[in-house]
Amino acid sequence: MAKFLIVEARFYNKLNDMLVSGAKAELEKEGHDVEVVTVPGALEIPGAISLAEESGRYDAYVAIGVVIRGETYHFEIVAGESARGLMALSMDGIAIGNGIITPENELQALVRADPDKKNKGGEAAKAAMAMLALQEKFA
């Protein structure tokens, strides 16, 4: 059993609840211990994972957030930079599943977040578990 930290950028409560629910269900189904921490936004997720990794208390991480395209360039910055930050951490050998969804609108977000539909939270948890298995294989 491994210890997973779900780091969520809580902004859209209903969507976040669905993503976290999907991720927790996948992790708990495999017998893993799960903790959830909330950060202000998607840009803060990589920093929170970095701090948590320094604590040595967690084996792997699931990033959860929703960034819906708006009328300004801000969407591209948040979506791109949060993904870049997570990729940098994963290149440093940290096992992370990226469940930050970046839909065009709320309807697309609902389909992706719903555990009974696309279940992107669950997919991110599966990715984190797969990366942890690879980390252990190559250790």
VOKOLBA-668095 format. One line per field, with one value per residue: chain; residue number from 0; x, z, y of N, C-alpha, C, O in turn; residue in one letter. Coordinates in steps of 0.02 Angstrom, whole numbers, plus 32768, in hexadecimal, padded with zeros to 4 digits. Example, Ala and Ser with C-alpha at 12.3 -4.5 7.8 and 13.67 -1.06 7.14 Angstrom:
mol <- A/A
seq <- 0/1
n.east <- 8294/8282
n.up <- 8186/8162
n.north <- 7EE4/7F90
ca.east <- 8267/82AC
ca.up <- 8186/8165
ca.north <- 7F1F/7FCB
c.east <- 8294/8285
c.up <- 8186/818A
c.north <- 7F5B/8002
o.east <- 82C8/829E
o.up <- 81A7/8192
o.north <- 7F5A/8039
type <- A/S
***
This chain:
mol <- A/A/A/A/A/A/A/A/A/A/A/A/A/A/A/A/A/A/A/A/A/A/A/A/A/A/A/A/A/A/A/A/A/A/A/A/A/A/A/A/A/A/A/A/A/A/A/A/A/A/A/A/A/A/A/A/A/A/A/A/A/A/A/A/A/A/A/A/A/A/A/A/A/A/A/A/A/A/A/A/A/A/A/A/A/A/A/A/A/A/A/A/A/A/A/A/A/A/A/A/A/A/A/A/A/A/A/A/A/A/A/A/A/A/A/A/A/A/A/A/A/A/A/A/A/A/A/A/A/A/A/A/A/A/A/A/A/A/A
seq <- 0/1/2/3/4/5/6/7/8/9/10/11/12/13/14/15/16/17/18/19/20/21/22/23/24/25/26/27/28/29/30/31/32/33/34/35/36/37/38/39/40/41/42/43/44/45/46/47/48/49/50/51/52/53/54/55/56/57/58/59/60/61/62/63/64/65/66/67/68/69/70/71/72/73/74/75/76/77/78/79/80/81/82/83/84/85/86/87/88/89/90/91/92/93/94/95/96/97/98/99/100/101/102/103/104/105/106/107/108/109/110/111/112/113/114/115/116/117/118/119/120/121/122/123/124/125/126/127/128/129/130/131/132/133/134/135/136/137/138
n.east <- 802A/801A/8038/7FD7/7FC9/7F4C/7F46/7EE7/7EA7/7E35/7DAD/7D3D/7CC2/7C64/7C97/7D1B/7CFF/7CCF/7D40/7DA0/7D5D/7D5B/7DE5/7E09/7DBC/7DF7/7E79/7E61/7E21/7E8B/7EC6/7F13/7F4D/7F04/7F10/7ED2/7EF6/7ED8/7EF5/7F05/7EFC/7F15/7F98/7FDE/7FE8/805C/80C0/808F/8096/811F/8148/8108/8149/81C9/81B1/81AF/8147/80F1/80CE/80A4/8048/7FB0/7F76/7EF4/7E81/7E21/7E1F/7DCD/7DB7/7DB9/7D96/7E0F/7EC5/7EF3/7EC9/7F1C/7F99/7F88/7F61/7FCE/8042/802A/8029/80AC/80F4/80D0/8104/818D/81A5/8187/81EB/8252/8244/81D5/813E/80AE/8005/7FAC/7F1F/7EE7/7E6E/7E49/7DD7/7D6D/7CF4/7C72/7C1C/7C6A/7CC7/7C7A/7C5C/7CDD/7D05/7CA9/7C9B/7C52/7C59/7CD1/7D31/7DAC/7DF2/7E01/7E4E/7EC3/7EEE/7F08/7F73/7FD1/7FE5/801D/8093/80D2/80E8/8145/81AB/81D0/81F9/826C/82BD
n.up <- 8000/7FD6/7FF8/7FC3/7F8A/7F63/7F0D/7F02/7EA2/7ED5/7E8C/7E37/7E87/7E7A/7E0A/7E34/7EA3/7E62/7E16/7E7B/7EC1/7E61/7E55/7ED9/7EE9/7E8E/7EC3/7F46/7F2A/7F07/7F7E/7FB4/801E/8032/802B/8029/7FF1/7FE3/7F70/7F3C/7EAD/7E06/7DE0/7E56/7E76/7E49/7E9E/7F1D/7F17/7F0D/7F8B/7FDD/7FB5/7FE5/806A/807A/8098/803D/7FB6/7F33/7EC1/7E95/7E29/7E28/7DD6/7D88/7CF8/7C9E/7BFB/7BDE/7BB4/7BA8/7B99/7C09/7C24/7BD2/7C0C/7C91/7C7A/7C2C/7C7A/7CF4/7CCA/7C99/7D0F/7D55/7CFE/7D08/7D8D/7D82/7D2D/7D84/7DC6/7E16/7E3B/7DEA/7DC2/7D49/7D5B/7D36/7CE5/7C48/7C01/7B7E/7BA6/7C27/7C16/7BD1/7C36/7C9B/7C62/7C5C/7CE1/7D28/7D7F/7D4A/7CC5/7C62/7CC7/7CF0/7D66/7DA0/7D3B/7D47/7DC4/7DA8/7D51/7DA8/7DFD/7DA2/7D81/7DFC/7E0A/7DA3/7DD3/7E44/7E06/7DC1/7E28
n.north <- 7FC5/806E/811D/819D/8245/82B1/8343/83CA/8450/84B2/84F4/84ED/84AB/843A/83F6/83DC/838B/8318/82F0/82D8/8274/820D/81F4/81D0/815C/8101/80F5/80C8/8051/8002/7FF3/8059/80DF/817C/822B/82D2/8374/8422/84A6/8554/8567/8521/8540/8539/84B4/8464/849C/847B/83F0/83E0/8412/83B3/833F/8358/8343/82BB/8267/822D/81BC/81CB/8237/828C/8302/8374/83D8/845C/84B7/8524/855F/860C/86B6/86F2/86F1/86B4/8631/85DF/85F7/85C6/853F/850F/852D/84EC/8468/8461/8473/83FE/839E/83BA/8393/830B/82E3/82EA/8278/8263/8212/8235/8253/82A8/82FF/8376/83C5/8413/8454/849A/84CD/84CC/845E/83FF/83ED/83B2/8334/82FD/82FD/82AF/8218/81AF/81C0/8200/8202/8245/8262/81E4/81A9/81F4/81CB/8144/8157/818E/8121/80C7/810A/8109/8081/806F/80BF/8076/8001/8029/8051
ca.east <- 8000/8040/8016/7FCD/7FAE/7F27/7F4C/7EB2/7E9C/7DEC/7D90/7CF9/7CB6/7C44/7CC6/7D51/7CE6/7CCD/7D85/7DBE/7D3A/7D74/7E2A/7E0A/7D9F/7E2A/7EB0/7E49/7E12/7ECA/7EDE/7F41/7F3A/7EFA/7F06/7EC2/7F07/7EBD/7F1D/7EDB/7EF1/7F3E/7FDF/7FFC/7FEC/80A1/80E4/8077/80B2/8166/814D/80F4/817E/8200/819E/81BC/810D/80C5/80EF/8090/801C/7F7E/7F65/7EAD/7E6B/7DF8/7E2D/7DA0/7DCA/7D93/7D9D/7E52/7EFF/7F01/7EBF/7F59/7FCF/7F7B/7F62/8011/8073/801E/8041/80F5/810D/80C8/8134/81CF/81A8/8189/822E/827E/8238/819B/8105/8076/7FD0/7F92/7ED7/7ED0/7E4B/7E4B/7DA3/7D57/7CB8/7C5E/7BFF/7CA3/7CE4/7C4E/7C66/7D1F/7D0C/7C79/7CB6/7C2B/7C63/7D18/7D55/7DF3/7E12/7E15/7E85/7EFF/7F03/7F27/7FB4/7FFE/7FF7/804A/80D5/80F0/8100/8182/81DE/81E7/821C/82AE/82E2
ca.up <- 8000/7FD0/8011/7F8C/7F99/7F2E/7F15/7ED8/7E9D/7EDC/7E6F/7E24/7EBB/7E62/7DDD/7E5E/7ECA/7E36/7E05/7EB8/7ECE/7E32/7E66/7F19/7EDF/7E6D/7EF1/7F7E/7F0F/7F06/7FC3/7FC5/804D/800C/804E/7FFA/8006/7FB4/7F63/7F1F/7E66/7DE3/7DDF/7E96/7E7E/7E48/7EDA/7F55/7F10/7F1D/7FD4/7FFA/7FA6/8014/80AC/807A/80B2/8008/7F82/7EF1/7EC3/7E61/7E21/7E14/7DCC/7D4D/7CDA/7C65/7BCF/7BE5/7B7E/7BA8/7B92/7C4B/7C1F/7BB6/7C3E/7CC9/7C60/7C16/7CAF/7D26/7CAA/7C96/7D52/7D65/7CD5/7D26/7DC8/7D6E/7D11/7DBE/7DE3/7E43/7E1C/7DE9/7D90/7D3C/7D52/7D2B/7CA5/7C28/7BCE/7B60/7BC7/7C61/7C01/7BC6/7C77/7CBE/7C45/7C6E/7D2A/7D41/7D85/7D21/7C7E/7C50/7D05/7CEB/7DA7/7DA5/7D0C/7D64/7DFA/7D88/7D37/7DE2/7E13/7D6F/7D87/7E3A/7DFB/7D7C/7E01/7E6D/7DDA/7DB0/7E65
ca.north <- 8000/80AC/8159/81CD/8286/82D3/838C/83E6/8497/84B6/8531/84D7/8479/83FD/83D4/83C3/8353/82DD/82DC/82BB/8235/81DB/81E4/81AB/8119/80D7/80E9/809F/800F/7FDD/7FEE/808F/8113/81BA/826B/8308/83B8/8453/84E2/8588/8561/84EF/8554/8528/846B/844B/84B2/8453/83AD/83E6/8417/8373/830F/8366/8329/8274/8243/8212/8194/81E2/8270/8297/8348/837B/841D/846B/84F8/852B/8597/8649/86E7/8710/86C6/8696/85E8/85C0/85FC/8598/84FA/84FE/8530/84B7/842A/8465/8466/83B7/8379/83C3/8368/82C5/82D8/82E3/8236/8262/81F1/8263/824C/82EB/8302/83BB/83C6/8455/8454/84D9/84E6/84A6/841F/83D2/83E0/8383/82F1/82E5/82F6/827D/81D4/8181/81D0/81FB/81F4/825B/825B/819E/819E/8212/819E/8109/816C/8195/80DD/80AB/812A/80F0/803D/8077/80D9/803D/7FD2/8043/8068
c.east <- 802D/8016/8014/7FB2/7F8B/7F2C/7F19/7EB1/7E50/7DD3/7D47/7CE6/7C9A/7C74/7D00/7D3B/7CE5/7D12/7DA7/7D9E/7D53/7DBA/7E2D/7DF1/7DD2/7E62/7E9B/7E38/7E50/7EEA/7F0E/7F22/7F38/7EEE/7EF9/7ED6/7EEE/7EEC/7EF1/7ECB/7F20/7F88/8003/8005/8034/80C9/80CF/8093/80FC/8170/813C/812A/81B9/81F1/81AD/8182/80E3/80EF/80DF/8058/7FEA/7F6D/7F1E/7E9E/7E42/7E09/7E03/7DB4/7D9C/7D9F/7DE3/7E88/7F11/7EFA/7EFE/7F92/7FC4/7F7F/7FAA/8044/8068/8036/808D/8113/8107/80F9/817B/81D8/81AC/81CC/8263/8271/81FF/8160/80C7/8045/7FB0/7F48/7EBD/7EB0/7E47/7E17/7D92/7D1C/7CA4/7C3F/7C36/7CC3/7CBB/7C58/7CA9/7D26/7CE1/7C98/7C90/7C32/7CAE/7D46/7D9F/7E16/7E2A/7E4F/7EC7/7F1A/7F25/7F6C/7FE6/8014/8028/8090/80F8/810D/8141/81BC/81FB/820D/8263/82D8/831D
c.up <- 8000/7FEB/7FD8/7FA7/7F5B/7F3D/7EE5/7EDC/7E9C/7EC2/7E5C/7E51/7EA1/7E36/7E05/7E87/7EA0/7E26/7E41/7EC8/7EA0/7E43/7EA5/7F10/7EBF/7E9D/7F2A/7F68/7F0F/7F4B/7FD9/7FF7/8027/803A/8018/8019/7FCF/7FAE/7F3E/7ED4/7E47/7DE2/7E20/7EA0/7E7B/7E86/7F17/7F52/7F22/7F69/7FF5/7FEE/7FD5/8059/80B2/8091/807D/7FD4/7F3C/7EF9/7E89/7E61/7E07/7E0F/7D8E/7D36/7C9B/7C3C/7BD9/7BAA/7B7A/7BA0/7BD2/7C49/7C07/7BE8/7C76/7CB2/7C50/7C4F/7CE6/7D0A/7CA8/7CDB/7D66/7D3D/7CF2/7D63/7DB4/7D4F/7D49/7DE2/7E13/7E1C/7E23/7DB2/7D87/7D2C/7D4F/7CE6/7C8A/7BF0/7BB4/7B86/7C00/7C4F/7BF4/7C08/7C9D/7CA4/7C5A/7CB8/7D46/7D44/7D5C/7CD7/7C6E/7C8B/7D02/7D2E/7DB2/7D77/7D27/7D9C/7DDD/7D6C/7D70/7DFB/7DE2/7D75/7DC7/7E2F/7DD2/7DA7/7E2B/7E44/7DCC/7DEB/7E71
c.north <- 803E/80E6/818C/820E/82A1/831D/83AA/8432/84A1/84F8/8523/849D/8438/83D4/83B6/8387/8313/82C3/82BA/8278/81FD/81C5/81BB/8164/80EA/80C4/80BB/8058/7FE3/7FDA/8024/80BF/8155/81F5/829F/834A/83E7/848F/8514/857E/852F/8501/8541/84DD/8452/845F/8489/840C/83AD/83E9/83D4/833E/8319/834A/82DF/824A/821F/81ED/81AE/8216/826F/82E1/834D/83C6/8423/84B1/84FC/8568/85D2/8677/8704/86DB/86A1/864A/85C6/85C1/85C8/854F/84E5/84FC/84FC/8474/8428/8456/841D/838C/837F/8397/831F/82B4/82D1/82A1/8230/8242/821D/824E/8291/82E7/8349/83BC/840D/8458/849A/84F8/84B8/8463/83EB/83BE/83AC/833C/82D4/82D7/82BD/8237/81A1/818E/81C9/81EF/8207/825B/8214/818D/81BA/81E7/815F/811B/8173/8151/80BC/80C9/8115/80AA/8041/8090/80A1/800B/7FE8/8059/803A
o.east <- 805D/7FD9/8048/7F89/7FAA/7F19/7F1F/7EB8/7E30/7DE2/7D1A/7CF9/7CB4/7C78/7D14/7D60/7CF8/7D1E/7DC6/7DC1/7D5F/7DCA/7E50/7E0D/7DD8/7E78/7EC0/7E40/7E4B/7F21/7F2F/7EE5/7F65/7EC8/7F12/7EC8/7EEF/7F07/7EBC/7E93/7F4D/7FB2/8040/8027/8048/80F0/80FA/80A5/8114/819C/815E/8137/81D8/821F/81B6/818A/80B7/8129/8108/803D/7FF8/7F57/7F0D/7EAC/7E3F/7E03/7E12/7DC0/7D5F/7DB1/7DF1/7E79/7F3A/7F21/7F13/7FB8/7FF2/7F9F/7FC0/806C/8098/8053/80AC/8145/8135/8114/81A0/820C/81D2/81E4/8299/828F/81F8/8153/80AE/8059/7F9B/7F33/7E85/7ED1/7E41/7E29/7DA7/7D14/7CC2/7C47/7C30/7CD7/7CD7/7C5C/7CAE/7D4A/7CF4/7CAD/7CAC/7C14/7CC8/7D7D/7DCB/7E54/7E62/7E7C/7EFC/7F57/7F58/7F9A/8020/804E/8056/80C2/8135/8142/816F/81F4/8238/823D/8292/8311/8343
o.up <- 8025/7FF2/7FBF/7FD6/7F26/7F73/7EA8/7F11/7E68/7EDD/7E6F/7E43/7EB0/7E3D/7DF9/7E8D/7EB8/7E28/7E3A/7EDA/7EB7/7E3F/7EA8/7F2C/7ED5/7E9F/7F3D/7F8E/7F16/7F53/800C/7FFB/8000/806A/7FE1/8053/7F93/7FE0/7F24/7EBE/7E68/7DE1/7E21/7ECF/7EA8/7EA0/7F40/7F86/7F42/7F84/8024/801A/7FEB/807F/80E9/809D/808E/7FC8/7F0E/7F2F/7E53/7E95/7DD4/7E3C/7D64/7D5C/7C68/7C58/7BDD/7B74/7B4C/7BA1/7BD2/7C6A/7C24/7BED/7C87/7CD3/7C64/7C53/7D03/7D2E/7CB3/7CE0/7D84/7D57/7CF3/7D6D/7DD3/7D56/7D3E/7E16/7E36/7DE4/7E5A/7D7B/7DB8/7CF7/7D62/7CB3/7CB1/7BB5/7BD0/7B86/7C0A/7C74/7C0A/7C11/7CBD/7CCB/7C69/7CCB/7D78/7D10/7D4C/7CAE/7C6E/7C83/7D0F/7D30/7DCA/7D8A/7D20/7DA3/7DF7/7D70/7D68/7E0C/7DF7/7D6E/7DC8/7E48/7DDE/7DA1/7E34/7E5C/7DCB/7DE3/7EA1
o.north <- 8043/80E0/81A2/820F/82A8/8334/83A5/8450/8499/852D/8548/8464/8402/8397/837D/8357/82DD/8287/8285/8249/81C5/818A/8188/8135/80B0/808B/808D/8028/7FA6/7FC0/801C/80C7/8163/81F1/829A/8357/83D6/84A7/8502/858C/8515/84D4/853B/84C8/842E/8437/8478/83F0/837F/83C8/83BF/8315/82E9/833B/82C5/820E/81F8/81FD/81A7/8220/8254/82FB/832F/83ED/83F6/84E2/84DD/859E/85CB/8660/872B/869F/8673/8627/8594/8590/85A3/8526/84AF/84CD/84E4/844C/83F4/8433/8402/835C/834E/8378/82F9/827B/82B6/8293/81FE/8256/8228/823B/82B0/82D0/8357/83B4/843D/845E/84CD/8535/8483/8432/83B2/8385/837F/830D/8299/82A8/829E/821D/816C/816B/8191/81D6/81DD/8254/8209/8167/819B/81E0/8149/80F3/815F/8147/809A/80A6/810E/809A/801A/807A/809D/7FED/7FC0/8070/8044
type <- M/A/K/F/L/I/V/E/A/R/F/Y/N/K/L/N/D/M/L/V/S/G/A/K/A/E/L/E/K/E/G/H/D/V/E/V/V/T/V/P/G/A/L/E/I/P/G/A/I/S/L/A/E/E/S/G/R/Y/D/A/Y/V/A/I/G/V/V/I/R/G/E/T/Y/H/F/E/I/V/A/G/E/S/A/R/G/L/M/A/L/S/M/D/G/I/A/I/G/N/G/I/I/T/P/E/N/E/L/Q/A/L/V/R/A/D/P/D/K/K/N/K/G/G/E/A/A/K/A/A/M/A/M/L/A/L/Q/E/K/F/A
***
